[in-house]
Amino acid sequence: MNWMKNILVLGCLLLMVVIQVGCATVVNGTTQEVTVDTKPSGAIVMVDELMTHTPVTLKLSRKKDHVITLMMMGYKPAKVHIKRGFNPVSLGNIGVAAATGGIGGVGGLVDWATGSSRTLNPSDIYVVMDLDDDSGEAVVWDAESLEEAAKKREEQEEAAQDQETHV
């Protein structure tokens, strides 16, 4: 009978350890992939302490905002602001906390401490580099302006395809 009690105690302890891991940390991790591409490709990408070239997929920490700088000879430098937003996966901690009488609430603290309660936006970046006119000003992009540029590019491509089919 004692061995059954020991197994039950061990099982409860194991369950408590598993519950205390953050929901978003387990599901999404502490980093997020952000793809960066430019037209023309081959632009220098600088973010945090990393330097690489487009096209590239970066793994960025969810704990902070980031600024990606894109540079290419003959083109204006471009900056893309990546902001943290709320990650709905972290809401799973509320259910775990309710089911365990508050013990599972530690998962929310884990998610907050690791940055997993956040999501980065935009996570898919495509920038058409502007030719340098010696103005010295960088082109600055955020999620909204990238979406507008993508819509405009799609409309232009559709218009070009319509012209080709009518010719």
N, C-alpha and C positions, 0 to 999 in steps of 0.2 A: 504494500500500500504506500510506503514511503517513496518508492521509485516513481509512482504515478504523480505524487505531489511534486517531486523534483522536476519531472518532465513538464508538468503544468506551469511551474514557476519559470523554468527555462523558456518555455514557449511564450509566456507573457513578456519576459524580458526581451526576447528576440523581436516580438511584435512592437514593443515600445521603441526599440532601436530603429526598426524599419519605418515606423510612423514618423519619427523625428526628422527624417530626410525630407527636404523641401520638394514639393510636387513639381514646380517649374524647373528646379535644378535637375531632377531626374529626367523629366521629359525633354527639356530644351538645352540643358547645359549652361555654362557660364559665358560662352562665346556664341556669336552668330555669324553665319557666312553672309558676306556682302559682295556681290559681283560688280565689277567696274569695267566698263568698256568705253572706248572713244572712237570717234571717226575724225581723222584717220586713227588706226590702232597704233600702238607703240608709244603712247604718251607715258611720261614718267609719272608714277603714282607715289605720293608721299602721305603717309598717315602715321600718327604716333611716332615711333622710331623706326618705321619700316619704309624702304624705298624699293619699288618694283616697276613693272611696265604693264600696260594694258594689252590684251584683256587679262584679267586676274580675278580670282575669288579670294577675298581676305577673310580671316577669322578675327573678328573684333570683339573686345570685351563688352558685355552688356552693362557694365557698371557705370559707364560714362558716355557723354556725347563725344563725337569725333568730327574732325574737319579733314577731308581728303583734298589734297592739292594736286592738280593735274597740270603738267607742263610739257611743251613740245616746241622745238625750234620753229620759228615762223608763225607761232600761234600765241594768242593771249593765254596767260595762265587762268585756270578755272579752279574754283573752290566749291566743294559740295559739303554742306552741313548735314551731319547725321545726328538725329536727335533720339533720345530715349523716350519710349512710350510705355504704357501699361501692357503687361503680358497677361491675357485672360486665363492662361493655364494656371497661374498662381492662385486663382480662386478655388482650386481643388483643396487648398489648405484649410479653407473654411469648413468644408464637408468633413475632412479628416479630424479637425479640431472638435466639431460637433459630435462626431461618432465616438471620440475617445475621451469625452469629458474635458477637453481643453489640452490634453497631453500632446495631441498632434499639431497644435498651434505653433510648436517650435519650428515646424516646416516653413511657416511664413517668415520667421526670422532668418532661417537659412537662405531662403530665396532672396530676401532683401539684402542680406550681407554679401551674397555672391553676385548679385545683379540679375539673377535669373527671373526676378519679378518684372523685368523690363524687356522690351523688344526694340530693335533699332530700325529707324525709318528715315530714308528709303533703304531698302536692302538690295535693290536692283538698279544700278546706275548706268545710264548710257548718255554720254555728253558728246555733242557735235562741237568740236573745237572751232573757235572763231579765229580767223586770220588776224595776225597782229597788225594794228594800224599805228603803232608807236604811241598809243595813248597812255600806255603804262598801267591801265586799269584791268584788274582781274574780273572775270565773269563769275558771279556767285550764284550757286544753285542750291535749292532746298527741295524737299519732296514735292511740294505743290508746283513749283516752276518746272521740275523735271517731268511731271505728269502732263503739264500743258505743252511742253516741247514735244513729248512723245505723241500726243494727240495731233498736233500740227504736222508732225512728220508723217503720221499715218494718213492724214487727209491729203497731203501733197503726193504721197505714193499712190493713193487711190485715184487721185485726179490724173496722174501720169499714166496709170494703167487704163483708165477710161479713154484717154486720148489715143493710146496705142490700139485699143480695140475698135475705135471709130475710124482709124486711118486705113 
